[in-house]
Amino acid sequence: MPSPLLPPSRLRRVENFGHSISAPAYVFRPTHAEQIAELLTFAQERGLRVGLRGAGRSYGDAHLAAGNIVLDLSRMNRILDWNPDSGEITVEPGVTIERLWQYVLEDGWWPAVVPGTMKPTIGGVLAANVHGKNNWREGVIGDHVTRLKALLPNGAEIALTPEDDLFPALVSSMGTLGVFTQITLRMRRVHSGDLLVRAWAVPNLKQMLADLDAAKDEWEYVVAWLDGTARGKSLGRGQIHTARYLTPDEDPHPARTLRVEYQTLPDNFFGLFPKSIFWKFMRPFMHKPGLWLIDGAKYLGAATVGNNKTFRQSHAAFNFLLDYIPHWELAYGRGGLVQYQCFIPLENAEAAFTEILETTHRFGMPTYLGVVKRHRPDRYLLSHAVNGYSLAMDFKVTRRNRERIQKMVLALDRIVLEAKGRFYLAKDATLTAEHWGASLGEETLRRYFALKKQLDPNEVLQTDQYRRLFAPLKARYASGHA
Ligand SMILES: Cc1cc2nc3c(=O)[nH]c(=O)nc-3n(C[C@H](O)[C@H](O)[C@H](O)COP(=O)(O)OP(=O)(O)OC[C@H]3O[C@@H](n4cnc5c(N)ncnc54)[C@H](O)[C@@H]3O)c2cc1C
């Protein structure tokens, strides 16, 4: 419903990354912190709500605010300071991961933690507190921030270091407690633009989890592709990739490999097919028989010619594999996709993942893409990580299966809660407040709502995800002090 308080020229339809949800909103794209402060005051005075948005790469409704204001921070994208000796960089929140690594690489640095795509903004990744394929070793992105500035809806501008009590709450709070306006991160020293990668096939889930666990101390990065179509004795089969940084004497040409052009992913496949249209070729295979064919062939290749291979790969190619096919998400068709990612403690992981995968088969919806990673717990208020593993699964959404997906994920949520697992808001589009609350526990919820009351008493910062997951819990948990 259009708001009479806001200019119609700002009204747009805003979509999630998975193209499965969209909502109209008044989009403002500030270039300076003062404009953010003005907009927060404006919203406060008129009883409007504001949802923050970076690059919109969250899978669900974390950056939507139906009928209200979306504050798109992607134009606040200046690099404010860079020290190539210490590896410390200060940026505005709209700087992307792509811009960041391209800026620091030739001086021999790489961001210590990156997600599986380089498109997100630093503000967005800090709000979600993202992890990479090296979560066990390097923790989350918040662990590499040395200072930040944020604007609070109550009008205050604050500067925080990791020692401040508010730091682990603001980081991970998905833009619901304050707006990051300046972030200082410490990069990781690298001596080459290449990583040493090893790949091998694993015949079932048990072996996959055992191998990921064993590899985590020897390798910097550990990640597994899981074949969602496999069942019975092969349930959970897949391929593991591990990687480590090169030592100073291992790369004879660091000046070459540390160049952006060396890392940049090619525009064409085999020098012929433009990558920008490749998703169109994927589309005819995006159904169950196509999935069986592709996953079967991929596993066969991994278990034969690709098995036990060691090779060198650039940082960008290893970390941002999904960016190889621009707009791959469009291949899922009109209904888009949802991703379901859960995090299960070590001791419960095998049983819970087995039940989860069997449930996807029972519902007739094997995942189109399954990824398993090894994690460690952290200190952040709305942390998703545990000492254990995560399983991420993509599902194609159609008009006919929407309800079935919702039923299935409710069943999956119960398995996760039973196994003392956690959920991840950056990926979520389907959780219920009840399940979200149960995963966080009473103490965390009381602390969160006490902070919300202190920092955002009029609840100006409210994304659609906040309204779905937090707002229904407020009455029960919002009595305490921060
Ligand atoms: C292909 C793909 C692969 C991915 N791989 C991984 C992965 O490996 N690991 C992982 O952890 N995540 C991964 N993600 C998730 C992604 O990293 C997160 O969703 C990230 O938050 C997206 O950042 P964004 O800039 O797009 O922010 P948006 O999606 O626009 O927003 C994310 C959240 O940040 C808030 N926000 C945005 N800017 C600010 C700000 N300046 N201050 C305060 N809050 C703000 C928003 O309100 C929202 O709640 C992946 C996503 C995709 C699409």
Ligand as a Chemical Component Dictionary entry (heavy atoms), coordinates in Angstrom:
data_LIG
# 
_chem_comp.id                   LIG 
_chem_comp.type                 NON-POLYMER 
_chem_comp.pdbx_formal_charge   0 
_chem_comp.three_letter_code    LIG 
# 
loop_
_chem_comp_atom.comp_id 
_chem_comp_atom.atom_id 
_chem_comp_atom.alt_atom_id 
_chem_comp_atom.type_symbol 
_chem_comp_atom.charge 
_chem_comp_atom.model_Cartn_x 
_chem_comp_atom.model_Cartn_y 
_chem_comp_atom.model_Cartn_z 
_chem_comp_atom.pdbx_ordinal 
LIG C1  C1  C 0 25.795 -17.192 -3.996 1  
LIG C2  C2  C 0 25.877 -16.850 -2.530 2  
LIG C3  C3  C 0 26.838 -17.463 -1.744 3  
LIG C4  C4  C 0 26.913 -17.151 -0.387 4  
LIG N1  N1  N 0 27.872 -17.760 0.377  5  
LIG C5  C5  C 0 27.949 -17.495 1.687  6  
LIG C6  C6  C 0 28.943 -18.110 2.499  7  
LIG O1  O1  O 0 29.761 -18.894 2.023  8  
LIG N2  N2  N 0 28.976 -17.801 3.818  9  
LIG C7  C7  C 0 28.091 -16.913 4.374  10 
LIG O2  O2  O 0 28.190 -16.680 5.577  11 
LIG N3  N3  N 0 27.168 -16.289 3.632  12 
LIG C8  C8  C 0 27.075 -16.565 2.312  13 
LIG N4  N4  N 0 26.131 -15.948 1.548  14 
LIG C9  C9  C 0 25.226 -14.994 2.185  15 
LIG C10 C10 C 0 25.713 -13.545 2.070  16 
LIG O3  O3  O 0 27.087 -13.462 2.300  17 
LIG C11 C11 C 0 24.985 -12.720 3.133  18 
LIG O4  O4  O 0 23.608 -12.810 2.934  19 
LIG C12 C12 C 0 25.390 -11.242 3.179  20 
LIG O5  O5  O 0 24.776 -10.678 4.308  21 
LIG C13 C13 C 0 24.944 -10.495 1.934  22 
LIG O6  O6  O 0 25.425 -9.165  1.991  23 
LIG P1  P1  P 0 24.702 -7.999  1.204  24 
LIG O7  O7  O 0 25.621 -6.855  1.107  25 
LIG O8  O8  O 0 24.125 -8.507  -0.031 26 
LIG O9  O9  O 0 23.567 -7.605  2.253  27 
LIG P2  P2  P 0 21.976 -7.717  2.149  28 
LIG O10 O10 O 0 21.625 -9.097  1.762  29 
LIG O11 O11 O 0 21.449 -6.595  1.361  30 
LIG O12 O12 O 0 21.633 -7.508  3.688  31 
LIG C14 C14 C 0 22.009 -8.481  4.652  32 
LIG C15 C15 C 0 21.676 -7.973  6.043  33 
LIG O13 O13 O 0 22.555 -6.916  6.369  34 
LIG C16 C16 C 0 21.835 -5.766  6.804  35 
LIG N5  N5  N 0 22.662 -4.624  6.403  36 
LIG C17 C17 C 0 23.055 -4.286  5.155  37 
LIG N6  N6  N 0 23.860 -3.204  5.211  38 
LIG C18 C18 C 0 23.989 -2.863  6.518  39 
LIG C19 C19 C 0 24.693 -1.826  7.218  40 
LIG N7  N7  N 0 25.442 -0.922  6.592  41 
LIG N8  N8  N 0 24.590 -1.792  8.575  42 
LIG C20 C20 C 0 23.851 -2.711  9.250  43 
LIG N9  N9  N 0 23.172 -3.692  8.643  44 
LIG C21 C21 C 0 23.237 -3.767  7.285  45 
LIG C22 C22 C 0 20.488 -5.895  6.115  46 
LIG O14 O14 O 0 19.463 -5.244  6.811  47 
LIG C23 C23 C 0 20.266 -7.398  6.127  48 
LIG O15 O15 O 0 19.663 -7.826  7.312  49 
LIG C24 C24 C 0 26.027 -16.213 0.192  50 
LIG C25 C25 C 0 25.067 -15.579 -0.615 51 
LIG C26 C26 C 0 24.996 -15.894 -1.964 52 
LIG C27 C27 C 0 23.973 -15.209 -2.817 53 
# 
loop_
_chem_comp_bond.comp_id 
_chem_comp_bond.atom_id_1 
_chem_comp_bond.atom_id_2 
_chem_comp_bond.value_order 
_chem_comp_bond.pdbx_ordinal 
LIG C1  C2  SING 1  
LIG C2  C3  SING 2  
LIG C2  C26 DOUB 3  
LIG C3  C4  DOUB 4  
LIG C4  N1  SING 5  
LIG C4  C24 SING 6  
LIG N1  C5  DOUB 7  
LIG C5  C6  SING 8  
LIG C5  C8  SING 9  
LIG C6  O1  DOUB 10 
LIG C6  N2  SING 11 
LIG N2  C7  SING 12 
LIG C7  O2  DOUB 13 
LIG C7  N3  SING 14 
LIG N3  C8  DOUB 15 
LIG C8  N4  SING 16 
LIG N4  C9  SING 17 
LIG N4  C24 SING 18 
LIG C9  C10 SING 19 
LIG C10 O3  SING 20 
LIG C10 C11 SING 21 
LIG C11 O4  SING 22 
LIG C11 C12 SING 23 
LIG C12 O5  SING 24 
LIG C12 C13 SING 25 
LIG C13 O6  SING 26 
LIG O6  P1  SING 27 
LIG P1  O7  DOUB 28 
LIG P1  O8  SING 29 
LIG P1  O9  SING 30 
LIG O9  P2  SING 31 
LIG P2  O10 DOUB 32 
LIG P2  O11 SING 33 
LIG P2  O12 SING 34 
LIG O12 C14 SING 35 
LIG C14 C15 SING 36 
LIG C15 O13 SING 37 
LIG C15 C23 SING 38 
LIG O13 C16 SING 39 
LIG C16 N5  SING 40 
LIG C16 C22 SING 41 
LIG N5  C17 SING 42 
LIG N5  C21 SING 43 
LIG C17 N6  DOUB 44 
LIG N6  C18 SING 45 
LIG C18 C19 SING 46 
LIG C18 C21 DOUB 47 
LIG C19 N7  SING 48 
LIG C19 N8  DOUB 49 
LIG N8  C20 SING 50 
LIG C20 N9  DOUB 51 
LIG N9  C21 SING 52 
LIG C22 O14 SING 53 
LIG C22 C23 SING 54 
LIG C23 O15 SING 55 
LIG C24 C25 DOUB 56 
LIG C25 C26 SING 57 
LIG C26 C27 SING 58 
# 
